[in-house]
Amino acid sequence: MNCPVCGKEMERGILYTDSSRGLYFLPPGGKVGLWASERGVEKQGGIVLDGPYNSSLPNRSEVRGYVCRACHKIVLEY
C-alpha cells in the first residue's frame, strides 16, 4: 500500500496507545513490554509517533494499520 500523501510504501503493523497518552508503532511480530524510553520501541524496529518517554503503565490498547516511515501518516484497519 502506498502512502496517500507522499506516495512511498507504507508498512503494516500494530499501533499501540499507552493510557491515551502515547502512540507507538511496531511491525508484525514486535512485542510490547514495559519500556522506559523510546529506545525500547525503536530497538524492535518500531516508531514513536507521539508519547511520554517514561511509562510503566500497563493500560494499553492496539489496532492494526499502516504507517509511512517517511512522513508518519497512519491508515487504520477497521
All heavy atoms as a GROMACS GRO file, in nm:
protein
  601
    1MET      N    1   0.085  -0.118   0.000
    1MET     CA    2   0.000   0.000   0.000
    1MET      C    3   0.089   0.124   0.000
    1MET      O    4   0.184   0.132   0.078
    1MET     CB    5  -0.089  -0.004   0.124
    1MET     CG    6  -0.164   0.122   0.150
    1MET     SD    7  -0.273   0.104   0.292
    1MET     CE    8  -0.384   0.234   0.256
    2ASN      N    9   0.058   0.219  -0.087
    2ASN     CA   10   0.135   0.343  -0.094
    2ASN      C   11   0.070   0.452  -0.010
    2ASN      O   12  -0.052   0.459   0.002
    2ASN     CB   13   0.149   0.390  -0.238
    2ASN     CG   14   0.240   0.300  -0.317
    2ASN    OD1   15   0.320   0.227  -0.261
    2ASN    ND2   16   0.228   0.304  -0.448
    3CYS      N   17   0.154   0.538   0.046
    3CYS     CA   18   0.107   0.650   0.128
    3CYS      C   19   0.027   0.747   0.041
    3CYS      O   20   0.073   0.786  -0.066
    3CYS     CB   21   0.227   0.721   0.190
    3CYS     SG   22   0.181   0.864   0.290
    4PRO      N   23  -0.093   0.786   0.085
    4PRO     CA   24  -0.172   0.881   0.005
    4PRO      C   25  -0.114   1.023   0.003
    4PRO      O   26  -0.154   1.104  -0.078
    4PRO     CB   27  -0.309   0.880   0.075
    4PRO     CG   28  -0.283   0.830   0.212
    4PRO     CD   29  -0.162   0.742   0.205
    5VAL      N   30  -0.017   1.051   0.091
    5VAL     CA   31   0.041   1.185   0.097
    5VAL      C   32   0.170   1.195   0.017
    5VAL      O   33   0.183   1.278  -0.071
    5VAL     CB   34   0.065   1.227   0.244
    5VAL    CG1   35   0.132   1.362   0.252
    5VAL    CG2   36  -0.066   1.228   0.321
    6CYS      N   37   0.267   1.107   0.048
    6CYS     CA   38   0.398   1.118  -0.017
    6CYS      C   39   0.422   1.011  -0.124
    6CYS      O   40   0.518   1.019  -0.197
    6CYS     CB   41   0.510   1.116   0.087
    6CYS     SG   42   0.534   0.956   0.168
    7GLY      N   43   0.337   0.908  -0.130
    7GLY     CA   44   0.348   0.806  -0.233
    7GLY      C   45   0.444   0.692  -0.203
    7GLY      O   46   0.457   0.600  -0.281
    8LYS      N   47   0.514   0.697  -0.088
    8LYS     CA   48   0.607   0.589  -0.054
    8LYS      C   49   0.533   0.470   0.005
    8LYS      O   50   0.419   0.482   0.049
    8LYS     CB   51   0.712   0.641   0.045
    8LYS     CG   52   0.799   0.747  -0.016
    8LYS     CD   53   0.917   0.779   0.068
    8LYS     CE   54   0.999   0.885  -0.006
    8LYS     NZ   55   1.120   0.916   0.062
    9GLU      N   56   0.598   0.356   0.003
    9GLU     CA   57   0.538   0.233   0.054
    9GLU      C   58   0.511   0.243   0.204
    9GLU      O   59   0.598   0.285   0.280
    9GLU     CB   60   0.632   0.115   0.027
    9GLU     CG   61   0.575  -0.020   0.064
    9GLU     CD   62   0.462  -0.067  -0.026
    9GLU    OE1   63   0.452  -0.021  -0.140
    9GLU    OE2   64   0.385  -0.152   0.021
   10MET      N   65   0.391   0.204   0.245
   10MET     CA   66   0.356   0.204   0.386
   10MET      C   67   0.384   0.066   0.446
   10MET      O   68   0.379  -0.034   0.375
   10MET     CB   69   0.208   0.241   0.405
   10MET     CG   70   0.177   0.381   0.360
   10MET     SD   71   0.009   0.431   0.400
   10MET     CE   72   0.033   0.490   0.566
   11GLU      N   73   0.412   0.063   0.574
   11GLU     CA   74   0.446  -0.061   0.644
   11GLU      C   75   0.328  -0.103   0.732
   11GLU      O   76   0.273  -0.022   0.807
   11GLU     CB   77   0.569  -0.036   0.731
   11GLU     CG   78   0.624  -0.159   0.795
   11GLU     CD   79   0.753  -0.130   0.870
   11GLU    OE1   80   0.816  -0.025   0.845
   11GLU    OE2   81   0.790  -0.213   0.954
   12ARG      N   82   0.290  -0.231   0.722
   12ARG     CA   83   0.179  -0.282   0.802
   12ARG      C   84   0.230  -0.323   0.940
   12ARG      O   85   0.337  -0.380   0.953
   12ARG     CB   86   0.115  -0.402   0.734
   12ARG     CG   87  -0.010  -0.450   0.804
   12ARG     CD   88  -0.079  -0.557   0.720
   12ARG     NE   89  -0.208  -0.588   0.775
   12ARG     CZ   90  -0.230  -0.682   0.866
   12ARG    NH1   91  -0.130  -0.753   0.912
   12ARG    NH2   92  -0.352  -0.704   0.910
   13GLY      N   93   0.152  -0.295   1.041
   13GLY     CA   94   0.191  -0.334   1.176
   13GLY      C   95   0.082  -0.303   1.275
   13GLY      O   96  -0.036  -0.296   1.240
   14ILE      N   97   0.121  -0.286   1.400
   14ILE     CA   98   0.026  -0.263   1.508
   14ILE      C   99   0.055  -0.128   1.572
   14ILE      O  100   0.169  -0.097   1.606
   14ILE     CB  101   0.034  -0.374   1.613
   14ILE    CG1  102   0.004  -0.510   1.548
   14ILE    CG2  103  -0.064  -0.349   1.727
   14ILE    CD1  104   0.029  -0.628   1.638
   15LEU      N  105  -0.050  -0.049   1.590
   15LEU     CA  106  -0.040   0.079   1.660
   15LEU      C  107  -0.088   0.058   1.802
   15LEU      O  108  -0.194   0.002   1.825
   15LEU     CB  109  -0.126   0.184   1.591
   15LEU     CG  110  -0.073   0.223   1.453
   15LEU    CD1  111  -0.187   0.269   1.365
   15LEU    CD2  112   0.033   0.330   1.466
   16TYR      N  113  -0.006   0.100   1.897
   16TYR     CA  114  -0.038   0.086   2.038
   16TYR      C  115  -0.061   0.223   2.100
   16TYR      O  116   0.013   0.316   2.072
   16TYR     CB  117   0.078   0.020   2.114
   16TYR     CG  118   0.102  -0.124   2.076
   16TYR    CD1  119   0.187  -0.157   1.972
   16TYR    CD2  120   0.039  -0.226   2.146
   16TYR    CE1  121   0.209  -0.288   1.937
   16TYR    CE2  122   0.061  -0.358   2.111
   16TYR     CZ  123   0.146  -0.389   2.006
   16TYR     OH  124   0.168  -0.520   1.971
   17THR      N  125  -0.164   0.232   2.183
   17THR     CA  126  -0.181   0.352   2.264
   17THR      C  127  -0.147   0.315   2.408
   17THR      O  128  -0.174   0.205   2.452
   17THR     CB  129  -0.324   0.407   2.258
   17THR    OG1  130  -0.414   0.307   2.305
   17THR    CG2  131  -0.361   0.448   2.118
   18ASP      N  132  -0.088   0.408   2.477
   18ASP     CA  133  -0.047   0.387   2.615
   18ASP      C  134  -0.125   0.483   2.704
   18ASP      O  135  -0.093   0.599   2.712
   18ASP     CB  136   0.103   0.412   2.628
   18ASP     CG  137   0.157   0.379   2.765
   18ASP    OD1  138   0.078   0.338   2.852
   18ASP    OD2  139   0.278   0.393   2.786
   19SER      N  140  -0.233   0.433   2.765
   19SER     CA  141  -0.318   0.512   2.854
   19SER      C  142  -0.364   0.642   2.789
   19SER      O  143  -0.369   0.745   2.853
   19SER     CB  144  -0.243   0.542   2.984
   19SER     OG  145  -0.209   0.423   3.048
   20SER      N  146  -0.392   0.637   2.660
   20SER     CA  147  -0.438   0.753   2.582
   20SER      C  148  -0.338   0.867   2.581
   20SER      O  149  -0.372   0.979   2.545
   20SER     CB  150  -0.573   0.804   2.636
   20SER     OG  151  -0.668   0.702   2.628
   21ARG      N  152  -0.213   0.842   2.621
   21ARG     CA  153  -0.113   0.949   2.623
   21ARG      C  154  -0.003   0.927   2.523
   21ARG      O  155   0.079   1.014   2.501
   21ARG     CB  156  -0.050   0.961   2.763
   21ARG     CG  157  -0.149   0.998   2.869
   21ARG     CD  158  -0.081   1.012   3.003
   21ARG     NE  159   0.000   0.894   3.031
   21ARG     CZ  160   0.116   0.897   3.094
   21ARG    NH1  161   0.167   1.010   3.137
   21ARG    NH2  162   0.181   0.786   3.118
   22GLY      N  163   0.006   0.810   2.464
   22GLY     CA  164   0.116   0.782   2.372
   22GLY      C  165   0.067   0.703   2.253
   22GLY      O  166  -0.035   0.635   2.259
   23LEU      N  167   0.142   0.709   2.144
   23LEU     CA  168   0.109   0.633   2.024
   23LEU      C  169   0.239   0.576   1.968
   23LEU      O  170   0.332   0.651   1.940
   23LEU     CB  171   0.040   0.723   1.921
   23LEU     CG  172  -0.006   0.657   1.792
   23LEU    CD1  173  -0.110   0.548   1.822
   23LEU    CD2  174  -0.067   0.760   1.700
   24TYR      N  175   0.243   0.445   1.956
   24TYR     CA  176   0.364   0.374   1.914
   24TYR      C  177   0.329   0.277   1.803
   24TYR      O  178   0.219   0.222   1.800
   24TYR     CB  179   0.425   0.296   2.030
   24TYR     CG  180   0.442   0.379   2.154
   24TYR    CD1  181   0.346   0.379   2.254
   24TYR    CD2  182   0.553   0.460   2.171
   24TYR    CE1  183   0.360   0.457   2.368
   24TYR    CE2  184   0.568   0.538   2.284
   24TYR     CZ  185   0.472   0.536   2.382
   24TYR     OH  186   0.487   0.613   2.494
   25PHE      N  187   0.424   0.253   1.712
   25PHE     CA  188   0.404   0.158   1.603
   25PHE      C  189   0.510   0.049   1.612
   25PHE      O  190   0.628   0.078   1.631
   25PHE     CB  191   0.418   0.229   1.468
   25PHE     CG  192   0.426   0.136   1.351
   25PHE    CD1  193   0.312   0.076   1.301
   25PHE    CD2  194   0.547   0.106   1.293
   25PHE    CE1  195   0.319  -0.012   1.194
   25PHE    CE2  196   0.556   0.018   1.186
   25PHE     CZ  197   0.442  -0.041   1.135
   26LEU      N  198   0.467  -0.076   1.598
   26LEU     CA  199   0.559  -0.188   1.589
   26LEU      C  200   0.522  -0.273   1.469
   26LEU      O  201   0.403  -0.297   1.445
   26LEU     CB  202   0.554  -0.274   1.715
   26LEU     CG  203   0.626  -0.217   1.836
   26LEU    CD1  204   0.601  -0.305   1.958
   26LEU    CD2  205   0.774  -0.206   1.811
   27PRO      N  206   0.620  -0.323   1.394
   27PRO     CA  207   0.593  -0.411   1.281
   27PRO      C  208   0.539  -0.544   1.330
   27PRO      O  209   0.547  -0.574   1.449
   27PRO     CB  210   0.729  -0.426   1.213
   27PRO     CG  211   0.829  -0.390   1.315
   27PRO     CD  212   0.764  -0.296   1.410
   28PRO      N  213   0.483  -0.628   1.241
   28PRO     CA  214   0.431  -0.758   1.282
   28PRO      C  215   0.538  -0.839   1.356
   28PRO      O  216   0.654  -0.839   1.318
   28PRO     CB  217   0.394  -0.826   1.150
   28PRO     CG  218   0.373  -0.713   1.055
   28PRO     CD  219   0.466  -0.604   1.098
   29GLY      N  220   0.497  -0.905   1.462
   29GLY     CA  221   0.591  -0.984   1.541
   29GLY      C  222   0.658  -0.907   1.652
   29GLY      O  223   0.724  -0.965   1.737
   30GLY      N  224   0.644  -0.775   1.653
   30GLY     CA  225   0.703  -0.694   1.760
   30GLY      C  226   0.627  -0.715   1.889
   30GLY      O  227   0.507  -0.734   1.889
   31LYS      N  228   0.696  -0.716   1.998
   31LYS     CA  229   0.635  -0.736   2.129
   31LYS      C  230   0.646  -0.609   2.211
   31LYS      O  231   0.750  -0.546   2.215
   31LYS     CB  232   0.704  -0.850   2.205
   31LYS     CG  233   0.704  -0.983   2.131
   31LYS     CD  234   0.570  -1.049   2.140
   31LYS     CE  235   0.578  -1.186   2.078
   31LYS     NZ  236   0.453  -1.237   2.035
   32VAL      N  237   0.538  -0.574   2.275
   32VAL     CA  238   0.540  -0.457   2.363
   32VAL      C  239   0.547  -0.506   2.506
   32VAL      O  240   0.458  -0.573   2.554
   32VAL     CB  241   0.415  -0.370   2.344
   32VAL    CG1  242   0.411  -0.258   2.447
   32VAL    CG2  243   0.413  -0.311   2.205
   33GLY      N  244   0.656  -0.474   2.570
   33GLY     CA  245   0.669  -0.500   2.712
   33GLY      C  246   0.661  -0.365   2.782
   33GLY      O  247   0.613  -0.268   2.725
   34LEU      N  248   0.710  -0.357   2.901
   34LEU     CA  249   0.718  -0.227   2.967
   34LEU      C  250   0.851  -0.164   2.928
   34LEU      O  251   0.956  -0.221   2.952
   34LEU     CB  252   0.709  -0.245   3.119
   34LEU     CG  253   0.576  -0.298   3.170
   34LEU    CD1  254   0.580  -0.314   3.321
   34LEU    CD2  255   0.461  -0.206   3.130
   35TRP      N  256   0.845  -0.051   2.864
   35TRP     CA  257   0.968   0.016   2.824
   35TRP      C  258   0.986   0.144   2.903
   35TRP      O  259   0.890   0.204   2.946
   35TRP     CB  260   0.970   0.046   2.674
   35TRP     CG  261   0.854   0.125   2.625
   35TRP    CD1  262   0.832   0.259   2.644
   35TRP    CD2  263   0.743   0.079   2.550
   35TRP    NE1  264   0.716   0.300   2.586
   35TRP    CE2  265   0.659   0.190   2.527
   35TRP    CE3  266   0.707  -0.044   2.499
   35TRP    CZ2  267   0.542   0.180   2.454
   35TRP    CZ3  268   0.590  -0.052   2.427
   35TRP    CH2  269   0.510   0.058   2.406
   36ALA      N  270   1.109   0.185   2.920
   36ALA     CA  271   1.139   0.304   2.998
   36ALA      C  272   1.173   0.422   2.909
   36ALA      O  273   1.184   0.534   2.956
   36ALA     CB  274   1.254   0.278   3.095
   37SER      N  275   1.195   0.399   2.780
   37SER     CA  276   1.229   0.508   2.690
   37SER      C  277   1.188   0.471   2.549
   37SER      O  278   1.152   0.358   2.521
   37SER     CB  279   1.379   0.538   2.694
   37SER     OG  280   1.449   0.437   2.627
   38GLU      N  281   1.197   0.568   2.458
   38GLU     CA  282   1.164   0.542   2.319
   38GLU      C  283   1.258   0.439   2.257
   38GLU      O  284   1.224   0.375   2.159
   38GLU     CB  285   1.166   0.671   2.238
   38GLU     CG  286   1.302   0.737   2.232
   38GLU     CD  287   1.296   0.874   2.166
   38GLU    OE1  288   1.241   0.966   2.226
   38GLU    OE2  289   1.348   0.884   2.054
   39ARG      N  290   1.376   0.420   2.313
   39ARG     CA  291   1.470   0.322   2.257
   39ARG      C  292   1.414   0.181   2.262
   39ARG      O  293   1.447   0.098   2.180
   39ARG     CB  294   1.602   0.328   2.332
   39ARG     CG  295   1.680   0.452   2.303
   39ARG     CD  296   1.814   0.450   2.370
   39ARG     NE  297   1.886   0.571   2.343
   39ARG     CZ  298   1.996   0.605   2.403
   39ARG    NH1  299   2.048   0.526   2.496
   39ARG    NH2  300   2.058   0.716   2.374
   40GLY      N  301   1.331   0.152   2.363
   40GLY     CA  302   1.270   0.019   2.372
   40GLY      C  303   1.183  -0.012   2.252
   40GLY      O  304   1.176  -0.126   2.206
   41VAL      N  305   1.116   0.088   2.198
   41VAL     CA  306   1.032   0.071   2.080
   41VAL      C  307   1.120   0.066   1.955
   41VAL      O  308   1.104  -0.020   1.869
   41VAL     CB  309   0.928   0.185   2.070
   41VAL    CG1  310   0.851   0.176   1.941
   41VAL    CG2  311   0.834   0.180   2.188
   42GLU      N  312   1.214   0.159   1.945
   42GLU     CA  313   1.297   0.169   1.825
   42GLU      C  314   1.390   0.050   1.807
   42GLU      O  315   1.422   0.013   1.694
   42GLU     CB  316   1.374   0.300   1.827
   42GLU     CG  317   1.282   0.420   1.812
   42GLU     CD  318   1.350   0.553   1.837
   42GLU    OE1  319   1.463   0.553   1.888
   42GLU    OE2  320   1.288   0.656   1.806
   43LYS      N  321   1.432  -0.013   1.916
   43LYS     CA  322   1.517  -0.133   1.905
   43LYS      C  323   1.444  -0.247   1.837
   43LYS      O  324   1.507  -0.335   1.780
   43LYS     CB  325   1.562  -0.179   2.044
   43LYS     CG  326   1.678  -0.102   2.100
   43LYS     CD  327   1.720  -0.160   2.233
   43LYS     CE  328   1.829  -0.079   2.297
   43LYS     NZ  329   1.865  -0.130   2.429
   44GLN      N  330   1.311  -0.248   1.844
   44GLN     CA  331   1.232  -0.353   1.782
   44GLN      C  332   1.184  -0.315   1.642
   44GLN      O  333   1.096  -0.378   1.586
   44GLN     CB  334   1.111  -0.384   1.870
   44GLN     CG  335   1.151  -0.437   2.007
   44GLN     CD  336   1.029  -0.462   2.093
   44GLN    OE1  337   0.941  -0.538   2.055
   44GLN    NE2  338   1.024  -0.397   2.208
   45GLY      N  339   1.242  -0.209   1.586
   45GLY     CA  340   1.204  -0.165   1.452
   45GLY      C  341   1.078  -0.081   1.451
   45GLY      O  342   1.019  -0.061   1.346
   46GLY      N  343   1.039  -0.030   1.567
   46GLY     CA  344   0.917   0.049   1.576
   46GLY      C  345   0.941   0.198   1.564
   46GLY      O  346   1.054   0.244   1.546
   47ILE      N  347   0.831   0.273   1.574
   47ILE     CA  348   0.836   0.419   1.564
   47ILE      C  349   0.760   0.476   1.682
   47ILE      O  350   0.650   0.430   1.714
   47ILE     CB  351   0.768   0.468   1.435
   47ILE    CG1  352   0.831   0.405   1.311
   47ILE    CG2  353   0.774   0.620   1.424
   47ILE    CD1  354   0.754   0.434   1.183
   48VAL      N  355   0.816   0.576   1.747
   48VAL     CA  356   0.744   0.652   1.848
   48VAL      C  357   0.678   0.767   1.773
   48VAL      O  358   0.744   0.857   1.725
   48VAL     CB  359   0.839   0.706   1.957
   48VAL    CG1  360   0.762   0.792   2.056
   48VAL    CG2  361   0.909   0.592   2.029
   49LEU      N  362   0.545   0.761   1.761
   49LEU     CA  363   0.472   0.865   1.688
   49LEU      C  364   0.438   0.982   1.779
   49LEU      O  365   0.444   1.096   1.738
   49LEU     CB  366   0.344   0.805   1.628
   49LEU     CG  367   0.371   0.695   1.525
   49LEU    CD1  368   0.246   0.616   1.498
   49LEU    CD2  369   0.425   0.754   1.397
   50ASP      N  370   0.401   0.953   1.901
   50ASP     CA  371   0.372   1.058   1.998
   50ASP      C  372   0.360   0.991   2.133
   50ASP      O  373   0.300   0.886   2.144
   50ASP     CB  374   0.241   1.129   1.964
   50ASP     CG  375   0.210   1.243   2.060
   50ASP    OD1  376   0.304   1.310   2.105
   50ASP    OD2  377   0.092   1.265   2.088
   51GLY      N  378   0.420   1.048   2.236
   51GLY     CA  379   0.400   0.986   2.365
   51GLY      C  380   0.501   1.024   2.470
   51GLY      O  381   0.601   1.087   2.441
   52PRO      N  382   0.471   0.982   2.592
   52PRO     CA  383   0.564   1.004   2.701
   52PRO      C  384   0.684   0.912   2.686
   52PRO      O  385   0.671   0.804   2.630
   52PRO     CB  386   0.482   0.968   2.825
   52PRO     CG  387   0.384   0.869   2.774
   52PRO     CD  388   0.353   0.908   2.633
   53TYR      N  389   0.796   0.953   2.732
   53TYR     CA  390   0.915   0.871   2.718
   53TYR      C  391   0.949   0.800   2.848
   53TYR      O  392   1.048   0.732   2.857
   53TYR     CB  393   1.032   0.957   2.670
   53TYR     CG  394   0.999   1.020   2.538
   53TYR    CD1  395   0.996   1.158   2.523
   53TYR    CD2  396   0.966   0.942   2.429
   53TYR    CE1  397   0.963   1.217   2.404
   53TYR    CE2  398   0.931   1.000   2.309
   53TYR     CZ  399   0.930   1.136   2.296
   53TYR     OH  400   0.896   1.192   2.176
   54ASN      N  401   0.867   0.814   2.946
   54ASN     CA  402   0.881   0.740   3.072
   54ASN      C  403   0.745   0.685   3.107
   54ASN      O  404   0.658   0.757   3.150
   54ASN     CB  405   0.929   0.831   3.185
   54ASN     CG  406   1.072   0.802   3.222
   54ASN    OD1  407   1.120   0.692   3.202
   54ASN    ND2  408   1.138   0.902   3.278
   55SER      N  409   0.725   0.556   3.085
   55SER     CA  410   0.594   0.498   3.109
   55SER      C  411   0.608   0.359   3.166
   55SER      O  412   0.685   0.278   3.117
   55SER     CB  413   0.515   0.491   2.979
   55SER     OG  414   0.392   0.428   3.002
   56SER      N  415   0.534   0.331   3.270
   56SER     CA  416   0.529   0.195   3.323
   56SER      C  417   0.384   0.155   3.345
   56SER      O  418   0.355   0.066   3.423
   56SER     CB  419   0.607   0.186   3.454
   56SER     OG  420   0.551   0.273   3.548
   57LEU      N  421   0.292   0.224   3.276
   57LEU     CA  422   0.151   0.196   3.291
   57LEU      C  423   0.110   0.080   3.200
   57LEU      O  424   0.139   0.082   3.081
   57LEU     CB  425   0.068   0.320   3.258
   57LEU     CG  426   0.097   0.442   3.345
   57LEU    CD1  427   0.026   0.564   3.289
   57LEU    CD2  428   0.053   0.416   3.488
   58PRO      N  429   0.040  -0.021   3.251
   58PRO     CA  430   0.004  -0.136   3.169
   58PRO      C  431  -0.125  -0.119   3.090
   58PRO      O  432  -0.167  -0.210   3.022
   58PRO     CB  433  -0.012  -0.247   3.274
   58PRO     CG  434  -0.057  -0.173   3.396
   58PRO     CD  435   0.012  -0.040   3.391
   59ASN      N  436  -0.189  -0.003   3.095
   59ASN     CA  437  -0.316   0.017   3.028
   59ASN      C  438  -0.292   0.050   2.881
   59ASN      O  439  -0.277   0.165   2.844
   59ASN     CB  440  -0.392   0.130   3.098
   59ASN     CG  441  -0.531   0.149   3.040
   59ASN    OD1  442  -0.580   0.065   2.967
   59ASN    ND2  443  -0.592   0.261   3.072
   60ARG      N  444  -0.292  -0.053   2.795
   60ARG     CA  445  -0.263  -0.033   2.654
   60ARG      C  446  -0.374  -0.091   2.568
   60ARG      O  447  -0.437  -0.188   2.604
   60ARG     CB  448  -0.132  -0.102   2.616
   60ARG     CG  449  -0.012  -0.037   2.679
   60ARG     CD  450   0.112  -0.069   2.600
   60ARG     NE  451   0.223  -0.003   2.661
   60ARG     CZ  452   0.306  -0.062   2.745
   60ARG    NH1  453   0.292  -0.187   2.775
   60ARG    NH2  454   0.405   0.007   2.798
   61SER      N  455  -0.392  -0.033   2.452
   61SER     CA  456  -0.481  -0.091   2.352
   61SER      C  457  -0.405  -0.094   2.220
   61SER      O  458  -0.304  -0.026   2.203
   61SER     CB  459  -0.610  -0.010   2.339
   61SER     OG  460  -0.582   0.122   2.301
   62GLU      N  461  -0.455  -0.174   2.126
   62GLU     CA  462  -0.384  -0.188   1.998
   62GLU      C  463  -0.484  -0.195   1.884
   62GLU      O  464  -0.597  -0.238   1.901
   62GLU     CB  465  -0.295  -0.312   1.998
   62GLU     CG  466  -0.371  -0.442   2.009
   62GLU     CD  467  -0.278  -0.562   2.013
   62GLU    OE1  468  -0.203  -0.576   2.110
   62GLU    OE2  469  -0.283  -0.642   1.917
   63VAL      N  470  -0.439  -0.149   1.768
   63VAL     CA  471  -0.518  -0.158   1.645
   63VAL      C  472  -0.421  -0.181   1.530
   63VAL      O  473  -0.309  -0.131   1.531
   63VAL     CB  474  -0.603  -0.030   1.625
   63VAL    CG1  475  -0.516   0.092   1.604
   63VAL    CG2  476  -0.701  -0.047   1.510
   64ARG      N  477  -0.464  -0.258   1.432
   64ARG     CA  478  -0.378  -0.284   1.316
   64ARG      C  479  -0.394  -0.172   1.215
   64ARG      O  480  -0.500  -0.113   1.202
   64ARG     CB  481  -0.414  -0.418   1.254
   64ARG     CG  482  -0.389  -0.531   1.350
   64ARG     CD  483  -0.392  -0.666   1.283
   64ARG     NE  484  -0.373  -0.770   1.382
   64ARG     CZ  485  -0.257  -0.809   1.431
   64ARG    NH1  486  -0.147  -0.752   1.388
   64ARG    NH2  487  -0.248  -0.904   1.520
   65GLY      N  488  -0.285  -0.145   1.145
   65GLY     CA  489  -0.290  -0.040   1.044
   65GLY      C  490  -0.159  -0.030   0.969
   65GLY      O  491  -0.075  -0.119   0.974
   66TYR      N  492  -0.144   0.078   0.896
   66TYR     CA  493  -0.025   0.104   0.815
   66TYR      C  494   0.035   0.237   0.856
   66TYR      O  495  -0.037   0.331   0.889
   66TYR     CB  496  -0.062   0.111   0.666
   66TYR     CG  497  -0.115  -0.019   0.611
   66TYR    CD1  498  -0.249  -0.053   0.624
   66TYR    CD2  499  -0.031  -0.107   0.545
   66TYR    CE1  500  -0.297  -0.172   0.574
   66TYR    CE2  501  -0.079  -0.227   0.493
   66TYR     CZ  502  -0.212  -0.258   0.508
   66TYR     OH  503  -0.260  -0.376   0.458
   67VAL      N  504   0.169   0.244   0.853
   67VAL     CA  505   0.240   0.367   0.886
   67VAL      C  506   0.343   0.394   0.777
   67VAL      O  507   0.411   0.303   0.730
   67VAL     CB  508   0.310   0.356   1.023
   67VAL    CG1  509   0.401   0.475   1.046
   67VAL    CG2  510   0.208   0.348   1.135
   68CYS      N  511   0.352   0.520   0.737
   68CYS     CA  512   0.456   0.563   0.643
   68CYS      C  513   0.575   0.609   0.725
   68CYS      O  514   0.563   0.702   0.805
   68CYS     CB  515   0.404   0.676   0.555
   68CYS     SG  516   0.528   0.740   0.442
   69ARG      N  517   0.690   0.545   0.709
   69ARG     CA  518   0.810   0.584   0.784
   69ARG      C  519   0.862   0.721   0.740
   69ARG      O  520   0.926   0.790   0.816
   69ARG     CB  521   0.919   0.480   0.770
   69ARG     CG  522   0.892   0.356   0.852
   69ARG     CD  523   1.015   0.267   0.859
   69ARG     NE  524   0.985   0.147   0.934
   69ARG     CZ  525   1.007   0.133   1.065
   69ARG    NH1  526   1.059   0.231   1.133
   69ARG    NH2  527   0.978   0.020   1.125
   70ALA      N  528   0.832   0.761   0.617
   70ALA     CA  529   0.883   0.888   0.566
   70ALA      C  530   0.810   1.008   0.628
   70ALA      O  531   0.873   1.102   0.675
   70ALA     CB  532   0.871   0.892   0.414
   71CYS      N  533   0.677   1.004   0.628
   71CYS     CA  534   0.602   1.121   0.676
   71CYS      C  535   0.514   1.091   0.797
   71CYS      O  536   0.443   1.180   0.843
   71CYS     CB  537   0.519   1.180   0.562
   71CYS     SG  538   0.391   1.071   0.498
   72HIS      N  539   0.518   0.967   0.848
   72HIS     CA  540   0.445   0.925   0.968
   72HIS      C  541   0.293   0.934   0.955
   72HIS      O  542   0.223   0.948   1.054
   72HIS     CB  543   0.491   1.003   1.091
   72HIS     CG  544   0.628   0.962   1.137
   72HIS    ND1  545   0.680   1.005   1.254
   72HIS    CD2  546   0.722   0.885   1.082
   72HIS    CE1  547   0.801   0.956   1.270
   72HIS    NE2  548   0.829   0.882   1.165
   73LYS      N  549   0.241   0.925   0.832
   73LYS     CA  550   0.097   0.919   0.815
   73LYS      C  551   0.048   0.780   0.854
   73LYS      O  552   0.118   0.681   0.837
   73LYS     CB  553   0.056   0.949   0.671
   73LYS     CG  554   0.093   1.087   0.626
   73LYS     CD  555   0.029   1.193   0.712
   73LYS     CE  556   0.070   1.331   0.667
   73LYS     NZ  557   0.061   1.430   0.769
   74ILE      N  558  -0.074   0.773   0.906
   74ILE     CA  559  -0.130   0.649   0.957
   74ILE      C  560  -0.260   0.617   0.883
   74ILE      O  561  -0.344   0.706   0.865
   74ILE     CB  562  -0.161   0.661   1.107
   74ILE    CG1  563  -0.034   0.694   1.185
   74ILE    CG2  564  -0.226   0.534   1.160
   74ILE    CD1  565  -0.062   0.737   1.328
   75VAL      N  566  -0.276   0.493   0.839
   75VAL     CA  567  -0.400   0.443   0.784
   75VAL      C  568  -0.441   0.324   0.870
   75VAL      O  569  -0.367   0.227   0.881
   75VAL     CB  570  -0.385   0.400   0.636
   75VAL    CG1  571  -0.515   0.340   0.586
   75VAL    CG2  572  -0.343   0.517   0.550
   76LEU      N  573  -0.559   0.332   0.934
   76LEU     CA  574  -0.604   0.227   1.023
   76LEU      C  575  -0.693   0.127   0.953
   76LEU      O  576  -0.768   0.163   0.861
   76LEU     CB  577  -0.681   0.288   1.141
   76LEU     CG  578  -0.605   0.384   1.229
   76LEU    CD1  579  -0.698   0.437   1.337
   76LEU    CD2  580  -0.484   0.319   1.291
   77GLU      N  581  -0.686   0.001   0.997
   77GLU     CA  582  -0.778  -0.102   0.950
   77GLU      C  583  -0.897  -0.105   1.045
   77GLU      O  584  -0.881  -0.086   1.165
   77GLU     CB  585  -0.710  -0.238   0.951
   77GLU     CG  586  -0.598  -0.252   0.853
   77GLU     CD  587  -0.533  -0.389   0.856
   77GLU    OE1  588  -0.570  -0.471   0.943
   77GLU    OE2  589  -0.445  -0.414   0.774
   78TYR      N  590  -1.014  -0.126   0.990
   78TYR     CA  591  -1.131  -0.139   1.076
   78TYR      C  592  -1.228  -0.239   1.017
   78TYR      O  593  -1.215  -0.279   0.905
   78TYR     CB  594  -1.200  -0.005   1.098
   78TYR     CG  595  -1.259   0.057   0.976
   78TYR    CD1  596  -1.393   0.036   0.945
   78TYR    CD2  597  -1.182   0.136   0.892
   78TYR    CE1  598  -1.448   0.094   0.832
   78TYR    CE2  599  -1.237   0.192   0.779
   78TYR     CZ  600  -1.369   0.172   0.750
   78TYR     OH  601  -1.422   0.228   0.639
   0.00000   0.00000   0.00000
